[in-house]
Amino acid sequence: MFTENLFTKLLQLEDGWVVESVNTDFNSEEIFIQIVCMLDRLEDSETGELCKVYDHAPIREWRHLDTMQYKTYIRCQLPRIITSGGKVKTFQPNWASGYERHTYLFEHAVIDLLKASKNQTKTAQLMRCGFNVVNRIMHLSVKRGMDRRNYSGLTFDHLSIDEKSFKKGHHYITVLSHPASGCVLDVEEDRTKEACKKLLSNSLTTEQLNKVSAISMDMWKAFIQTAQEILPNASIVHDRFHLVKYLNEAIDKVRRREVKQHQELKNSRYALLKNPENLTDRQRVHFEAIAGANYEVSKAWQVRENFKALFSKGKLWATLSFLQWATDATKRKIKEVDKVVEMFKNHLSGVVNALLINLTNAMAERLNGKIQELKTVGRGYRTFANFRSAILFFNGGLNLYPH
């Protein structure tokens, strides 16, 4: 019959596999394709041995790509082979895994749609399947990509380690990334010293750890102690992204304190925290009005700009330039700023290394934004496993596809 021949060709079945029947349910708009294997001998994929077909497994069903508006399913009794050693194995076809409930082509389409939408719920709606199906495909593809990835022969000069909250109640993850490639190497639950050590040890070999020359991080004590212990040749760098973030937080605290006495500071948060070149016309007018006044928040903003200017100065006098900046900042007598300056001075080595070592924070900013976008689009993640898979799926640089 033409229909069976058509689907046999469309499915690109291996020799000896044919479509036996095609049944259509017009009421539910579903198509069921029955596939059979006509061969009496099949090759063991593990050993290459040509084995006799012993019997057939019970009938199973796989979701396939839609045929027009009809949901399409493949049904098959997979043959079971018996090896020369007497072991019975279920043969795995080239169109699906015998352990899953979807074909490889369906999985490929879900991966493509997930990449485009970054949303599992929307992907499930468009693919007309359950959320759990999409979620499982994401986990499967990440596991497959991580198993395929082999970085054991590479040298990682620079690394970046950062924390990220993933749900309410002070639940954190630790993210290890490679600034040069912009890829996440792996993610570990919590931000403790044990979690950090496990993350580094599982991601890199001892030889690779010894060759790391710089690691960018926040001032979190657990990160610093771990780097000092297992990265013997790495300079600790408190990168610009985190340093400027602390100063931004100080500016916002000053603004919130002063807004009670100065109503003109209302709705000025973004005008003060944005880079000047990114301000809208309205924000620029608002910012210039604030900058021209003698507010503490204006002085705090200037402290931040003076600090950012240190990165464009010569590195020969990096320590002296920083200490001069710190002295100037404390002369302004702004308690929120003084607290940040004191913290920077307590981590002098890492801050100065940020001025000395050309370890750009552009990737860290982009990666942080991408992870935040995943949280926003996904409306948060309830489990670490789901958040880890999402981060590695979109930012791990993995080969996700079957075959």
Secondary structure, 3 states (H helix, E strand, C coil): CHHHHHHHHHCCCCCCEEEEEEEEECCCCEEEEEEEECCCEEECCCCCCEEEEEEECCCEEEEEEEECCEEEEEEECCEEEECCCCCEEECCCCCECCCCCEEHHHHHHHHHHHHHHCCHHHHHHHHCCCHHHHHHHHHHHHHHHHHHCCCCCCCCCEEEEEEEEEECCCEEEEEEEECCCCEEEEEEECCCHHHHHHHHHHHCCHHHHHHCCEEECCCCHHHHHHHHHHCCCCEEECCHHHHHHHHHHHHHHHHHHHCCCCHHHCCCHHHHHCCHHHCCHHHHHHHHHHHCCCCHHHHHHHHHHHHHHHHHCCCCCHHHHHHHHHHHHHHCCCHHHHHHHHHHHHCHHHHHHHHHCCCCCHHHHHHHHHHHHHHHHCCCCCCHHHHHHHHHHHHCCCCCCCC
